[in-house]
Amino acid sequence: MLNNTSKRIKPADLAVHHDDRPGWVTGSDRIPTAGEEIYCTEGIAEVVKVLGRTGNGSRLLELRLPEAGSKPFFAAASNVLVAPAA
């Protein structure tokens, strides 16, 4: 049986890139706080909660997209970008 590779998610699609938000730092460099806006693979999101640690040592974040009715999801802080401290 042949697999349909057109629907496969590539690992590169699941990682944020510093080129997307120049000057922003990763969430493991500066841990975001609840209510703060961050940038993730889905775009801009709001931090709902900062939770325990992930396998790579960064914090686990509960995030929500700005669209009405969006459900929260989780991401490692090492895979989000945060605006630099003012």
C-alpha positions as CSV (number, residue, x, y, z in Angstrom):
1,M,0.0,0.0,0.0
2,L,1.4,3.4,-0.9
3,N,1.3,6.3,1.6
4,N,0.0,9.7,0.6
5,T,2.9,12.0,1.6
6,S,1.1,15.2,0.5
7,K,-0.8,15.3,3.9
8,R,2.2,14.5,6.1
9,I,3.4,17.2,8.5
10,K,7.0,18.0,8.2
11,P,9.0,18.7,11.4
12,A,10.2,22.0,10.0
13,D,6.5,23.1,9.9
14,L,6.2,22.6,13.6
15,A,9.1,24.9,14.6
16,V,9.1,28.7,14.8
17,H,11.9,30.6,13.1
18,H,13.6,33.7,14.3
19,D,13.2,35.2,10.8
20,D,9.4,35.3,11.5
21,R,9.8,37.9,14.3
22,P,13.2,39.6,14.1
23,G,14.4,40.8,17.5
24,W,12.1,38.4,19.4
25,V,13.6,35.8,21.7
26,T,12.5,32.2,22.5
27,G,10.3,31.5,25.4
28,S,13.2,29.6,27.1
29,D,15.3,32.8,27.0
30,R,12.5,34.9,28.5
31,I,9.6,33.0,30.0
32,P,6.3,34.7,29.0
33,T,3.6,35.4,31.6
34,A,-0.1,34.7,31.5
35,G,-1.9,37.2,29.3
36,E,1.2,37.9,27.3
37,E,1.1,37.8,23.5
38,I,3.6,35.4,21.9
39,Y,4.3,34.1,18.4
40,C,4.0,30.3,17.7
41,T,3.7,28.1,14.7
42,E,0.0,29.0,14.4
43,G,0.8,32.8,14.5
44,I,0.0,35.2,17.3
45,A,-1.4,33.6,20.5
46,E,-2.1,34.6,24.1
47,V,-0.5,32.7,27.0
48,V,-3.3,31.3,29.2
49,K,-1.1,29.5,31.8
50,V,2.6,28.8,32.3
51,L,2.9,25.1,33.5
52,G,5.6,22.6,34.4
53,R,8.7,21.7,32.5
54,T,9.0,19.8,29.2
55,G,11.5,17.2,28.3
56,N,14.0,19.8,27.0
57,G,13.8,21.8,30.2
58,S,11.7,24.7,28.9
59,R,8.2,25.5,30.4
60,L,5.0,24.1,29.0
61,L,2.6,26.9,27.9
62,E,-1.1,26.8,27.5
63,L,-2.0,29.0,24.6
64,R,-5.1,30.4,22.9
65,L,-5.4,31.9,19.4
66,P,-7.2,35.3,19.2
67,E,-10.1,34.0,17.2
68,A,-13.4,33.8,19.1
69,G,-14.2,30.3,20.3
70,S,-10.7,29.0,19.8
71,K,-9.7,26.1,22.0
72,P,-6.5,26.3,24.1
73,F,-3.5,24.2,23.0
74,F,-0.1,23.5,24.4
75,A,3.5,24.4,23.3
76,A,6.9,24.3,24.7
77,A,8.3,27.7,25.6
78,S,11.4,26.8,23.5
79,N,9.2,26.7,20.4
80,V,7.6,30.2,20.8
81,L,8.9,33.6,20.3
82,V,8.4,36.4,22.9
83,A,8.8,40.1,22.4
84,P,12.1,41.3,24.1
85,A,11.7,42.9,27.5
86,A,11.1,46.6,27.3
